């Protein structure tokens, strides 16, 4: 039995242009605290999908929401500060 494979997939699977650029990697690194805070918030929500949230669950969601908002605010402040000429705050 012979396997049928597309030639394009084999040729472009490891092409240089498919790798993220250094700027893209730096942007991901800059946003990583926000990404992790959002994952924690989603995890807190997911644990309560199949049951009524307990007081502990409610606190966990509230803490995760605060961390996500704080991370979002920190990222926004960092972007605004970086975009000002001369780095003045």
HELIX and SHEET records of a PDB file:
HELIX    1   1 UNK A    7  UNK A   12  1                                   6    
HELIX    2   2 UNK A   16  UNK A   18  5                                   3    
HELIX    3   3 UNK A   22  UNK A   47  1                                  26    
HELIX    4   4 UNK A   55  UNK A   83  1                                  29    
HELIX    5   5 UNK A   85  UNK A   87  5                                   3    
END                                                                             
